């Protein structure tokens, strides 16, 4: 006999922290172990993903992201996620360790449960899913195997976020793996691969169906056959498989498992609210989680312990057909309950009406039937007693007849209007006619945030109303969400904007703001939030931003900067530049700013014009026309009058030459333009 190889993870220390102690369960995608967190000294559950998934680095990244999302979910009915890690090739998830069993174990042990027990088990499940939906997390794999029943009576939902990580893995498609057991997947997950909060609502509705009936709504020889039924068939009411289920639970299951997502409750919170209303309406008590059945200790105990479903039927016997009274189907003498095999009559042979066949040696025990005595006439007292009994019976019958008549005229002849919200008009009409009502040919219409346009929103009178059979019921068809288009009011005055919104049932909130564009005058509308063209709900607040003019800014100081640098600085700061003026300057180089107006650091509105005076450099003079031979002193005086620095060079004259000096040459020459103060050489002789 071959023995299974030892588990390589038992006894290992994952990431130097989690000591693996015992294998709890193994599945196609993962194996669950009990472990101890040696850092915090607490017991934990470690879910190690299969090698085929862990080998993909992309899966490891997705798995880590989804684990972080799931770890943010904190709810008493959700299995807490503590950590996620990778040890060598093993990708694992560290979760709260729940000692107990799964809802699947309970269904195998007890079969169908009572309506009160089913509601009590589903309420914590929906509470956990509602918390996840509020956090933007969709489970995607709601099924009895992922619903844990702890030994201390707490119901917890496991594997949040894991389904999405595996669902996105390409290898899961290659190997034909489908996340979410097929028996609980909604039609849209098969048809489009899409899943949202309403997909979890569908799966929860199937789990509630199974709790009430002891079996899933659809079965088949293959997963494809079951998927086909989910896409093309409606989930039947649970009472069709098991008698005694209240109609309110039937309707709740049908709403939750509607093939169209728009026909289901929006999320698990909405379904939980409806389930609570059903509990209150039916007066169902809150029941604790059923305890485990005792484990048989020997063969004799095993033979004596019978796993009888909560509805009292035999395990081998199919649920009672709808409309069949349980008392009428009770086993009779000579027939075993739940089995068609006849067994021998066990009456004693000497009993009246017994079998005429006698056992050997029993002849002496059979006595002849005594001769019947003649009936004696009744006494006066006996006749009076009989008359009294007859009178009492007649009075009781009359009272019962009166009570029935009162019930019939007050209640019995009235029919309850069914809920048809979310259904197509044709289907709703058929359901109302089946329940004995006449449907008004003219429908009403109303807006709805939850029911898709074109489907039934409700009825007049509403669902739950009681009417005489044949009375007329009017359908209310949803027009979808009511929306209004925001008009374009930018550039208009606030008064004109209010007039544009006048016919819309919205609220305006004026917001004064500086105009950063310089294009909107003070008092005019800059923009709206939501913007023009957006669709808004009734009574939504629309913010209208009204210009207070350009913002006030401080002017940068650009003196002594080049014209290009100064222009760039002022433009970037939000100002306009006027550099048309220029002047001479002895101190500022040519092409640079001599002065600006307004001056630097002045506070002015954005987009104001800053005037710049650009330096042309120092002033210039033109060397005058000094002809050769002109008087030297006059030439020097003329050059100095122009602000030039004159340097006189005298040529050597003869010893006895006492004539006046005359100009021989001038440099730079006549007509040359030079800066004022330049040096000019005058040669005289």
TORDO-784901 format. One line per 3 residues: number of its first residue (from 1); their letters; for each residue y, z, x of C-alpha. Coordinates in pm, 1 decimal, decimal comma. Layout:
N
NUM> a> Y/Z/X; ...
% end
This chain:
685
1> xxx> 0,0/0,0/0,0; 335,5/-104,2/142,0; 619,2/144,6/146,5
4> xxx> 984,2/54,9/105,0; 1186,7/49,6/429,4; 1411,3/353,6/481,0
7> xxx> 1771,8/324,1/367,3; 1985,7/260,3/675,4; 2288,0/439,7/530,2
10> xxx> 2122,4/774,3/453,5; 2254,5/1035,6/695,3; 2528,2/808,8/832,5
13> xxx> 2887,1/923,7/876,4; 3117,4/651,0/737,7; 3452,3/621,7/916,7
16> xxx> 3378,7/954,9/1081,1; 3438,8/1136,2/752,7; 3189,7/1068,8/469,6
19> xxx> 2833,0/1192,0/529,0; 2587,9/992,4/311,0; 2332,2/1228,1/154,5
22> xxx> 2138,1/1059,9/-124,3; 2104,9/723,2/-295,0; 2190,5/753,9/-663,9
25> xxx> 2170,8/397,1/-795,3; 2135,2/39,5/-675,6; 2263,1/-279,4/-838,3
28> xxx> 2310,0/-645,9/-756,6; 2661,9/-596,6/-614,3; 2657,8/-242,5/-475,4
31> xxx> 2465,3/75,9/-408,6; 2597,3/419,9/-504,9; 2532,3/723,6/-287,1
34> xxx> 2621,0/1089,9/-310,2; 2808,2/1205,2/-1,7; 3025,8/1484,4/128,2
37> xxx> 3379,1/1446,7/256,6; 3352,0/1652,0/575,5; 3727,5/1661,7/618,3
40> xxx> 3800,3/1816,6/275,8; 3449,2/1962,5/224,3; 3401,2/1821,1/-123,0
43> xxx> 3123,3/1613,2/-282,0; 3205,8/1249,1/-348,1; 3037,7/930,3/-465,0
46> xxx> 3039,3/635,1/-223,6; 2991,8/284,1/-361,9; 2887,8/45,8/-82,0
49> xxx> 2927,2/-324,0/-161,1; 2639,9/-564,3/-95,5; 2621,2/-745,9/237,1
52> xxx> 2682,5/-1085,4/68,2; 3023,9/-966,8/-52,5; 3119,8/-755,4/250,2
55> xxx> 3060,8/-1049,9/487,4; 3366,1/-1229,5/344,8; 3692,2/-1104,8/510,8
58> xxx> 3895,8/-1235,6/217,2; 3688,0/-1021,7/-18,9; 3746,7/-713,4/196,5
61> xxx> 4123,5/-767,9/171,6; 4108,4/-816,6/-207,5; 3881,1/-516,3/-243,8
64> xxx> 4126,6/-297,2/-51,1; 4420,9/-414,1/-263,7; 4238,8/-354,0/-592,7
67> xxx> 4120,9/-13,2/-470,6; 4480,8/87,0/-400,8; 4579,9/-21,0/-752,8
70> xxx> 4288,2/171,4/-907,0; 4374,0/480,2/-699,9; 4712,3/499,8/-873,8
73> xxx> 4534,4/552,6/-1207,7; 4516,5/923,1/-1285,8; 4350,3/1021,2/-1613,3
76> xxx> 4097,4/1286,4/-1711,9; 3869,3/1020,9/-1861,7; 3885,4/779,7/-1565,0
79> xxx> 3671,1/825,5/-1256,2; 3918,8/903,2/-977,8; 3931,0/675,4/-671,7
82> xxx> 3986,5/878,8/-354,6; 3961,9/629,6/-69,1; 3851,8/285,3/45,0
85> xxx> 3725,7/188,3/384,6; 3518,9/-34,8/608,8; 3258,6/93,7/852,9
88> xxx> 3125,9/-186,7/1072,4; 3006,4/-446,4/816,5; 3001,3/-206,7/517,8
91> xxx> 3287,6/-214,8/266,7; 3287,3/96,8/50,1; 3480,4/284,0/-216,7
94> xxx> 3502,0/664,5/-232,6; 3518,3/803,6/-586,2; 3486,5/1121,6/-783,6
97> xxx> 3123,6/1234,4/-807,7; 3021,9/1271,8/-1173,8; 2695,0/1453,6/-1229,9
100> xxx> 2539,5/1335,4/-1552,8; 2422,1/1010,2/-1706,3; 2560,0/684,2/-1839,9
103> xxx> 2618,6/581,8/-2197,9; 2334,6/333,3/-2148,3; 2100,1/628,6/-2079,4
106> xxx> 2213,8/791,7/-2404,9; 2149,4/470,0/-2601,6; 1802,6/434,5/-2450,4
109> xxx> 1728,3/799,5/-2531,3; 1863,8/821,9/-2885,3; 1930,8/469,9/-3010,0
112> xxx> 2211,6/441,5/-3266,1; 2432,6/747,1/-3317,8; 2617,9/870,3/-3623,7
115> xxx> 2966,9/733,4/-3704,3; 3122,3/1068,9/-3611,7; 2939,0/1069,4/-3275,5
118> xxx> 3033,5/706,0/-3207,0; 3402,8/775,6/-3272,4; 3391,1/1092,0/-3059,1
121> xxx> 3242,7/896,8/-2767,3; 3481,6/600,7/-2795,4; 3806,8/800,4/-2815,7
124> xxx> 3800,6/919,4/-2448,8; 3688,0/573,2/-2336,7; 3987,2/411,6/-2509,6
127> xxx> 4218,5/684,1/-2376,9; 4118,7/593,8/-2019,8; 4158,0/220,2/-2087,3
130> xxx> 4496,9/280,0/-2254,3; 4620,6/462,3/-1942,3; 4501,0/169,7/-1730,7
133> xxx> 4670,9/-86,9/-1955,9; 4997,9/106,4/-1939,9; 4971,6/85,1/-1560,6
136> xxx> 4912,4/-291,9/-1577,0; 4544,1/-257,5/-1482,6; 4269,8/-447,4/-1669,7
139> xxx> 3912,1/-317,6/-1632,7; 3729,6/-651,0/-1701,0; 3382,8/-488,8/-1707,5
142> xxx> 3370,3/-239,7/-1996,0; 3003,8/-171,5/-2078,7; 2777,7/132,8/-2133,8
145> xxx> 2670,6/129,9/-1766,7; 3033,7/195,4/-1661,5; 3084,4/484,0/-1908,8
148> xxx> 2968,9/812,8/-1756,7; 2877,0/1128,0/-1953,9; 2911,8/1429,4/-1727,2
151> xxx> 2688,4/1731,7/-1765,8; 2993,6/1937,3/-1867,5; 3063,4/1704,5/-2162,6
154> xxx> 3345,7/1488,4/-2025,6; 3341,1/1110,8/-2084,2; 3467,2/905,2/-1788,5
157> xxx> 3515,6/531,0/-1731,2; 3424,7/397,0/-1385,1; 3482,6/85,2/-1172,4
160> xxx> 3852,6/18,5/-1246,0; 3974,1/-266,2/-1024,4; 3631,8/-347,2/-877,1
163> xxx> 3564,2/-625,0/-1127,7; 3882,1/-811,5/-1034,5; 3805,5/-794,5/-661,0
166> xxx> 3456,3/-940,7/-706,5; 3568,8/-1183,9/-976,0; 3810,0/-1347,8/-729,9
169> xxx> 3537,3/-1389,5/-465,5; 3426,7/-1749,2/-422,4; 3070,6/-1646,1/-334,7
172> xxx> 3030,1/-1487,6/-674,2; 3076,9/-1832,5/-825,2; 2844,9/-1996,4/-578,5
175> xxx> 2565,1/-1752,9/-652,4; 2614,3/-1772,1/-1029,4; 2736,3/-1411,4/-1053,8
178> xxx> 2953,6/-1335,7/-1359,0; 3159,0/-1018,4/-1366,9; 3127,5/-825,8/-1688,8
181> xxx> 2785,3/-810,4/-1848,2; 2750,0/-1118,8/-2066,9; 2676,6/-910,0/-2376,7
184> xxx> 3028,3/-757,7/-2359,8; 3244,9/-1046,9/-2232,5; 3511,8/-1188,9/-2469,3
187> xxx> 3511,6/-1560,9/-2555,8; 3823,0/-1637,3/-2349,0; 3653,5/-1507,3/-2034,6
190> xxx> 3377,9/-1767,1/-2080,0; 3603,7/-2049,8/-2196,3; 3907,3/-2007,9/-1969,7
193> xxx> 3818,4/-1738,4/-1718,2; 4120,6/-1543,7/-1846,3; 4120,2/-1166,6/-1896,3
196> xxx> 4391,7/-927,3/-2013,9; 4413,9/-596,6/-2200,5; 4281,2/-761,5/-2517,7
199> xxx> 3965,6/-860,0/-2325,9; 3896,5/-489,9/-2266,0; 3959,0/-430,8/-2638,4
202> xxx> 3687,3/-688,0/-2721,7; 3436,7/-525,0/-2485,1; 3517,5/-179,2/-2627,5
205> xxx> 3458,1/-316,5/-2978,2; 3113,7/-441,6/-2870,1; 3032,7/-97,3/-2721,6
208> xxx> 3134,0/66,3/-3052,6; 2910,2/-184,1/-3237,3; 2617,5/-88,6/-3012,3
211> xxx> 2676,7/283,8/-3064,8; 2670,1/236,0/-3443,1; 2368,4/2,0/-3454,9
214> xxx> 2167,4/77,2/-3141,0; 2182,1/-284,4/-3019,0; 2427,9/-546,9/-2893,5
217> xxx> 2561,8/-797,0/-3150,0; 2427,5/-1102,3/-2965,0; 2096,5/-1145,5/-2784,0
220> xxx> 1920,3/-1447,9/-2640,6; 1668,7/-1581,7/-2393,1; 1936,4/-1645,0/-2131,0
223> xxx> 2289,5/-1542,0/-2038,6; 2410,8/-1888,0/-2141,7; 2265,2/-1842,5/-2489,6
226> xxx> 2446,1/-1509,2/-2530,8; 2771,5/-1655,4/-2396,5; 2744,6/-1945,0/-2644,4
229> xxx> 2719,1/-1697,1/-2933,4; 3026,7/-1505,3/-2814,2; 3230,0/-1827,7/-2804,1
232> xxx> 3106,6/-1978,7/-3131,6; 3005,1/-1685,4/-3357,4; 3180,0/-1385,1/-3507,1
235> xxx> 3047,4/-1038,0/-3434,0; 2881,0/-924,3/-3760,1; 2985,4/-599,1/-3931,8
238> xxx> 2768,8/-308,8/-3806,7; 2668,7/-219,4/-4166,5; 2476,8/-546,4/-4184,6
241> xxx> 2231,5/-404,8/-3929,3; 2237,0/-39,5/-4031,9; 2310,2/104,6/-4373,0
244> xxx> 2549,1/392,0/-4421,7; 2826,8/277,0/-4185,7; 3170,2/318,2/-4351,0
247> xxx> 3363,4/3,2/-4429,2; 3661,9/125,3/-4226,4; 3449,4/121,7/-3909,4
250> xxx> 3319,0/-224,4/-4000,8; 3674,9/-355,8/-4025,1; 3778,5/-186,0/-3699,9
253> xxx> 3487,7/-344,6/-3510,3; 3568,2/-687,0/-3660,1; 3935,8/-658,4/-3558,5
256> xxx> 3850,9/-547,0/-3205,5; 3597,8/-830,4/-3158,8; 3804,7/-1109,7/-3311,0
259> xxx> 3730,4/-1430,9/-3122,0; 4103,6/-1503,2/-3096,6; 4284,2/-1256,0/-2864,7
262> xxx> 4591,9/-1268,3/-3090,8; 4384,6/-1123,6/-3376,0; 4289,1/-809,8/-3181,1
265> xxx> 4490,0/-492,1/-3119,1; 4734,9/-549,0/-2835,2; 4566,0/-306,7/-2596,4
268> xxx> 4338,5/-5,6/-2582,9; 4622,6/224,5/-2691,9; 4662,4/30,6/-3017,3
271> xxx> 4284,7/35,8/-3076,7; 4277,6/409,7/-3004,8; 4549,5/467,2/-3265,5
274> xxx> 4350,9/269,5/-3526,1; 4031,9/459,9/-3436,9; 4215,7/789,3/-3484,0
277> xxx> 4340,1/674,4/-3825,7; 3982,3/585,7/-3923,9; 3864,0/931,7/-3816,7
280> xxx> 4133,4/1099,2/-4026,3; 4071,6/874,8/-4329,7; 3695,3/932,5/-4321,3
283> xxx> 3722,7/1301,5/-4233,8; 3489,7/1260,7/-3934,9; 3449,7/1572,4/-3716,8
286> xxx> 3494,1/1569,0/-3339,5; 3149,2/1602,9/-3182,1; 3057,7/1699,8/-2827,4
289> xxx> 2860,8/1470,5/-2598,7; 2492,7/1500,1/-2700,7; 2292,7/1707,8/-2453,0
292> xxx> 2008,0/1556,0/-2259,3; 1663,8/1565,1/-2413,5; 1421,7/1793,4/-2226,2
295> xxx> 1216,6/1614,1/-1963,0; 839,6/1624,5/-2045,0; 639,3/1831,7/-1795,4
298> xxx> 289,8/1690,2/-1860,8; 108,1/1416,4/-2046,2; 64,7/1627,8/-2356,4
301> xxx> 436,6/1688,5/-2381,6; 500,7/1320,2/-2332,7; 277,7/1239,8/-2624,6
304> xxx> 439,2/1502,9/-2845,1; 803,8/1411,6/-2775,1; 920,2/1122,1/-2993,1
307> xxx> 1247,0/941,5/-2920,8; 1379,4/908,4/-3273,0; 1716,4/736,1/-3316,5
310> xxx> 1999,6/925,8/-3481,2; 1960,7/729,2/-3806,2; 1611,5/870,7/-3858,5
313> xxx> 1423,8/541,0/-3827,8; 1112,4/503,5/-3618,8; 1166,5/350,4/-3269,3
316> xxx> 939,5/56,6/-3348,3; 1100,6/-5,8/-3683,6; 1402,8/-234,9/-3715,7
319> xxx> 1720,8/-85,0/-3869,2; 1732,3/-67,3/-4247,1; 1855,3/-388,6/-4408,9
322> xxx> 2197,3/-366,5/-4573,8; 2190,1/-242,0/-4931,1; 1840,9/-91,1/-4903,7
325> xxx> 1815,9/274,4/-4997,7; 1642,3/486,8/-4735,0; 1462,5/692,8/-5000,5
328> xxx> 1303,0/376,9/-5144,3; 1170,2/280,2/-4802,7; 1021,0/622,4/-4722,0
331> xxx> 653,5/617,8/-4624,4; 405,4/673,6/-4908,1; 69,7/834,9/-4904,4
334> xxx> -175,9/618,5/-4719,6; 87,6/441,9/-4505,3; 230,1/547,7/-4163,2
337> xxx> 610,0/552,8/-4149,5; 734,1/250,9/-3961,9; 388,7/92,6/-3934,4
340> xxx> 208,6/-145,7/-4169,1; -135,2/-9,9/-4075,2; -308,7/155,8/-4375,8
343> xxx> -485,6/484,0/-4305,2; -756,3/652,4/-4505,5; -661,3/865,8/-4805,6
346> xxx> -695,5/1230,3/-4703,7; -724,2/1381,2/-5050,7; -1025,2/1607,0/-5103,7
349> xxx> -1306,2/1439,7/-5303,1; -1301,2/1713,1/-5564,6; -931,9/1677,2/-5637,6
352> xxx> -833,2/1511,4/-5963,3; -793,9/1140,7/-5910,8; -969,0/1171,7/-5571,0
355> xxx> -1210,1/923,5/-5420,1; -1542,0/915,0/-5610,0; -1722,3/874,9/-5279,0
358> xxx> -1844,4/1208,2/-5146,3; -1921,0/1323,4/-4801,6; -2280,3/1422,8/-4723,7
361> xxx> -2350,8/1778,3/-4829,7; -2047,4/1803,6/-5052,7; -2221,4/1743,6/-5389,5
364> xxx> -2253,6/2110,7/-5470,7; -1882,4/2159,2/-5431,2; -1791,1/1912,2/-5704,8
367> xxx> -1751,6/2064,7/-6049,9; -1743,5/1866,0/-6371,9; -1399,4/1815,9/-6527,9
370> xxx> -1348,4/2076,9/-6799,1; -1307,0/1962,5/-7155,0; -942,3/1936,4/-7262,8
373> xxx> -824,2/2202,8/-7502,6; -665,4/2106,3/-7832,5; -281,1/2131,5/-7839,0
376> xxx> -162,1/2429,6/-8038,9; 140,7/2396,7/-8269,0; 471,1/2522,7/-8119,8
379> xxx> 607,0/2852,7/-8231,4; 954,0/2889,2/-8382,3; 1081,2/3038,6/-8058,6
382> xxx> 939,1/2751,3/-7854,5; 1096,9/2495,2/-8089,7; 1435,2/2668,7/-8058,5
385> xxx> 1406,0/2670,9/-7681,3; 1320,3/2300,0/-7681,4; 1619,0/2221,5/-7904,6
388> xxx> 1844,9/2418,9/-7667,3; 1713,7/2229,4/-7366,0; 1765,0/1896,3/-7542,7
391> xxx> 2119,7/1996,9/-7640,2; 2198,7/2099,8/-7282,6; 2062,2/1772,6/-7149,8
394> xxx> 2263,3/1574,8/-7406,6; 2581,9/1765,2/-7317,5; 2517,4/1706,5/-6948,5
397> xxx> 2455,8/1338,7/-7008,1; 2769,8/1316,0/-7220,0; 2967,2/1488,8/-6943,0
400> xxx> 2826,3/1253,6/-6683,5; 2907,9/956,7/-6904,8; 3261,2/1087,8/-6958,6
403> xxx> 3306,7/1147,2/-6584,5; 3176,7/800,0/-6505,3; 3408,5/646,2/-6763,9
406> xxx> 3704,1/839,0/-6624,8; 3611,8/733,5/-6269,5; 3569,3/372,8/-6374,2
409> xxx> 3901,7/344,7/-6555,7; 4088,5/542,7/-6288,8; 3920,2/414,8/-5971,0
412> xxx> 3599,9/219,6/-6016,7; 3743,3/-93,6/-6171,6; 4002,6/-121,3/-5896,3
415> xxx> 3930,4/-314,5/-5577,3; 4074,0/-228,1/-5236,7; 4280,4/-503,0/-5074,9
418> xxx> 4115,7/-577,3/-4736,6; 4306,6/-610,3/-4410,6; 4341,1/-978,9/-4314,5
421> xxx> 4602,3/-943,1/-4042,1; 4553,0/-1185,6/-3752,9; 4321,1/-1418,8/-3944,6
424> xxx> 4376,4/-1783,8/-4026,6; 4511,0/-1853,6/-4375,0; 4186,6/-2017,9/-4490,2
427> xxx> 3969,6/-1730,5/-4366,1; 4198,2/-1468,8/-4524,3; 4195,2/-1656,3/-4855,9
430> xxx> 3814,7/-1670,1/-4852,1; 3787,6/-1296,6/-4776,4; 4027,3/-1199,7/-5056,8
433> xxx> 3847,3/-1418,4/-5308,4; 3513,9/-1273,2/-5200,0; 3651,4/-925,3/-5276,1
436> xxx> 3746,4/-1035,1/-5627,4; 4116,1/-1119,6/-5594,0; 4315,6/-1430,4/-5682,2
439> xxx> 4526,6/-1566,4/-5396,5; 4880,2/-1678,1/-5473,1; 4925,4/-2043,4/-5378,7
442> xxx> 5276,5/-1976,4/-5244,7; 5281,4/-1771,8/-4923,6; 5555,5/-1548,8/-4788,2
445> xxx> 5670,8/-1563,3/-4426,6; 5797,2/-1298,3/-4188,5; 5859,1/-1255,0/-3818,3
448> xxx> 5614,5/-1052,7/-3606,4; 5607,3/-939,8/-3243,8; 5229,6/-886,8/-3245,6
451> xxx> 5075,0/-1149,6/-3473,8; 5072,5/-1512,6/-3358,3; 5272,8/-1767,9/-3555,6
454> xxx> 5075,0/-1944,4/-3826,8; 4824,4/-1661,1/-3876,6; 4823,2/-1398,8/-4150,4
457> xxx> 5059,0/-1106,6/-4092,9; 4970,5/-911,3/-4407,7; 4959,1/-922,8/-4786,6
460> xxx> 5161,0/-828,9/-5094,9; 5041,3/-570,5/-5198,4; 4944,4/-438,9/-4855,3
463> xxx> 4598,6/-370,5/-4716,3; 4439,1/-59,3/-4865,4; 4611,0/-100,8/-5202,9
466> xxx> 4390,9/-75,5/-5511,8; 4417,6/-350,8/-5775,0; 4220,1/-459,2/-6077,0
469> xxx> 3969,0/-732,7/-6006,7; 4120,0/-1078,1/-6037,6; 4475,1/-963,3/-5968,3
472> xxx> 4696,0/-1194,2/-5761,6; 4753,6/-1121,3/-5391,0; 5015,7/-1304,8/-5187,3
475> xxx> 4960,0/-1380,6/-4818,0; 5235,5/-1315,6/-4564,2; 5221,7/-1569,8/-4278,3
478> xxx> 5363,2/-1477,9/-3938,0; 5651,4/-1686,8/-3805,0; 5592,8/-1538,0/-3461,3
481> xxx> 5849,7/-1333,2/-3271,7; 6207,0/-1345,1/-3402,4; 6435,8/-1477,7/-3131,0
484> xxx> 6803,2/-1579,2/-3104,4; 6962,1/-1809,5/-2844,0; 7244,3/-1666,8/-2631,1
487> xxx> 7549,7/-1899,6/-2658,4; 7750,8/-2018,4/-2357,3; 8080,2/-1823,5/-2351,5
490> xxx> 8167,4/-1838,0/-1979,0; 8536,2/-1914,8/-1924,8; 8632,5/-1808,4/-2279,1
493> xxx> 8835,5/-1504,3/-2370,2; 8645,0/-1193,6/-2474,6; 8772,3/-1231,8/-2830,9
496> xxx> 8635,7/-1586,8/-2846,3; 8302,6/-1464,1/-2703,5; 8276,4/-1196,8/-2974,9
499> xxx> 8335,9/-1462,8/-3237,1; 8057,8/-1679,5/-3086,8; 7814,4/-1385,6/-3116,3
502> xxx> 7941,6/-1293,1/-3461,2; 7646,9/-1432,1/-3659,9; 7379,5/-1291,5/-3427,6
505> xxx> 7224,6/-946,2/-3490,7; 7276,7/-832,3/-3130,7; 7491,5/-566,8/-2961,3
508> xxx> 7763,0/-662,6/-2711,3; 7834,1/-442,2/-2409,1; 8160,9/-533,8/-2229,9
511> xxx> 8146,4/-499,0/-1850,5; 8472,1/-543,1/-1655,0; 8409,2/-706,9/-1316,8
514> xxx> 8606,6/-875,3/-1040,5; 8569,5/-1252,9/-1025,7; 8420,7/-1350,3/-693,9
517> xxx> 8472,1/-1722,4/-749,3; 8845,4/-1733,2/-805,1; 8792,9/-1968,5/-1096,9
520> xxx> 8797,9/-1728,4/-1393,4; 9128,9/-1589,4/-1507,4; 9167,8/-1220,7/-1580,1
523> xxx> 9046,4/-1137,9/-1931,3; 8807,6/-1432,5/-1953,8; 8425,8/-1411,2/-1957,2
526> xxx> 8251,1/-1461,4/-1622,1; 7888,3/-1461,0/-1750,7; 7643,6/-1287,4/-1984,1
529> xxx> 7318,6/-1100,8/-1921,9; 7077,2/-1238,8/-2043,8; 7231,2/-1574,2/-1947,4
532> xxx> 7330,0/-1853,3/-2184,8; 7028,4/-2025,4/-2341,4; 6798,6/-1721,6/-2313,3
535> xxx> 6598,7/-1604,7/-2615,4; 6666,7/-1245,3/-2724,3; 6529,8/-1009,0/-2987,4
538> xxx> 6713,3/-861,2/-3284,5; 6943,4/-569,4/-3187,7; 6906,3/-648,9/-2816,1
541> xxx> 7200,8/-545,9/-2595,2; 7390,2/-839,3/-2439,3; 7612,8/-752,8/-2143,6
544> xxx> 7935,0/-959,1/-2133,3; 8107,0/-954,1/-1791,9; 8486,7/-996,7/-1828,0
547> xxx> 8703,9/-1092,5/-1528,8; 8959,4/-847,3/-1394,0; 9087,5/-1116,0/-1154,7
550> xxx> 8996,7/-1172,0/-790,5; 8911,4/-866,8/-581,0; 9176,9/-717,2/-349,0
553> xxx> 9096,6/-775,1/18,3; 9248,2/-678,8/352,9; 9394,1/-975,4/548,8
556> xxx> 9250,6/-1016,3/901,3; 9500,6/-1021,3/1191,1; 9474,7/-1367,7/1350,1
559> xxx> 9793,2/-1375,3/1568,1; 9742,5/-1520,0/1918,5; 9418,6/-1688,5/1801,5
562> xxx> 9384,4/-2063,9/1818,3; 9455,0/-2250,7/1497,9; 9083,5/-2337,9/1453,4
565> xxx> 8962,3/-1980,2/1506,7; 9230,7/-1834,8/1281,5; 9152,1/-2082,7/1003,9
568> xxx> 8778,2/-2007,5/1022,0; 8835,4/-1629,4/1017,3; 9062,0/-1640,9/714,1
571> xxx> 8841,3/-1886,0/523,1; 8530,5/-1673,6/574,3; 8724,4/-1371,5/450,6
574> xxx> 8798,2/-1555,2/124,3; 9154,0/-1676,8/180,7; 9324,9/-2015,2/181,5
577> xxx> 9518,5/-2123,8/494,3; 9854,1/-2307,0/527,8; 9917,0/-2399,6/896,3
580> xxx> 10185,1/-2661,6/838,6; 10458,7/-2467,3/1023,3; 10504,4/-2466,6/1404,2
583> xxx> 10757,9/-2338,6/1657,1; 10821,8/-2302,8/2030,1; 10715,3/-1985,1/2200,5
586> xxx> 10748,7/-1866,0/2555,3; 10474,0/-1602,8/2502,1; 10212,9/-1771,9/2280,4
589> xxx> 10022,5/-2069,2/2418,8; 10055,0/-2398,0/2241,3; 9807,0/-2434,9/1949,6
592> xxx> 9780,2/-2060,6/1885,8; 9919,8/-1852,1/1600,8; 10264,2/-1707,4/1660,3
595> xxx> 10296,4/-1523,7/1328,4; 10114,8/-1500,8/989,4; 10235,9/-1423,5/637,7
598> xxx> 10114,4/-1189,8/488,3; 10069,4/-991,7/805,5; 9734,0/-862,6/924,3
601> xxx> 9578,2/-567,3/734,3; 9791,0/-635,7/426,3; 9604,8/-598,5/91,1
604> xxx> 9623,0/-913,9/-120,1; 9401,2/-1078,4/-385,6; 9111,1/-1286,0/-267,2
607> xxx> 9178,7/-1660,5/-246,8; 9549,1/-1599,2/-166,1; 9717,9/-1845,9/77,0
610> xxx> 9794,9/-1714,6/426,3; 10075,7/-1905,3/601,7; 10046,2/-1952,7/978,1
613> xxx> 10314,3/-2056,3/1232,8; 10147,1/-2244,9/1520,1; 10300,5/-2232,5/1869,7
616> xxx> 10418,6/-2554,4/2030,9; 10446,0/-2373,7/2362,8; 10776,8/-2308,7/2546,8
619> xxx> 11080,0/-2538,3/2467,7; 11122,6/-2861,2/2678,8; 11421,5/-3041,3/2828,9
622> xxx> 11474,6/-3396,4/2951,8; 11599,7/-3451,8/3305,6; 11945,8/-3612,6/3260,8
625> xxx> 12042,0/-3947,8/3411,6; 12187,3/-3835,9/3743,8; 12281,2/-4146,6/3937,0
628> xxx> 12265,5/-4169,4/4310,5; 12600,9/-4101,5/4466,5; 12728,6/-3881,0/4184,7
631> xxx> 12893,3/-3555,5/4275,5; 12634,1/-3297,3/4382,6; 12812,0/-2995,2/4234,0
634> xxx> 12842,3/-3161,6/3895,3; 12473,1/-3254,2/3900,7; 12372,5/-2894,4/3981,0
637> xxx> 12589,5/-2762,9/3697,2; 12438,8/-3011,8/3448,8; 12078,8/-2919,3/3542,4
640> xxx> 12144,1/-2545,9/3526,8; 12306,8/-2588,5/3186,2; 11972,5/-2722,3/3062,5
643> xxx> 11797,3/-2403,7/3176,8; 11638,1/-2562,5/3480,9; 11591,8/-2395,0/3814,8
646> xxx> 11774,7/-2622,2/4061,2; 11667,4/-2636,9/4426,0; 11926,1/-2824,6/4643,4
649> xxx> 11813,7/-2995,6/4965,9; 12095,2/-3111,6/5195,7; 12044,3/-3396,7/5435,1
652> xxx> 12201,3/-3368,5/5781,8; 12552,3/-3507,6/5810,5; 12750,7/-3602,5/6114,7
655> xxx> 12941,2/-3335,5/6308,5; 13279,6/-3462,7/6210,1; 13181,5/-3573,9/5851,6
658> xxx> 13373,9/-3346,2/5611,0; 13325,5/-3549,9/5292,8; 13183,9/-3394,4/4970,5
661> xxx> 12805,9/-3395,4/4903,7; 12674,8/-3659,3/4668,2; 12336,2/-3696,0/4496,5
664> xxx> 12077,9/-3881,1/4696,1; 11775,9/-3822,5/4458,6; 11642,8/-3587,7/4189,2
667> xxx> 11279,4/-3479,5/4128,1; 11137,9/-3498,4/3863,9; 11329,5/-3814,8/3799,4
670> xxx> 11577,1/-3878,1/3519,8; 11418,1/-3901,7/3169,7; 11122,9/-3675,1/3256,3
673> xxx> 11046,8/-3407,4/2992,9; 10973,4/-3070,1/3148,4; 10944,8/-2714,8/3011,9
676> xxx> 11267,0/-2523,5/3006,6; 11300,1/-2317,5/3326,5; 11107,7/-2566,6/3534,7
679> xxx> 11211,5/-2618,0/3900,4; 11406,3/-2936,5/3981,2; 11472,5/-3051,8/4338,5
682> xxx> 11809,2/-3214,9/4399,0; 11852,0/-3395,3/4732,5; 12218,3/-3433,1/4840,4
685> x> 12382,0/-3588,7/5145,6
% end
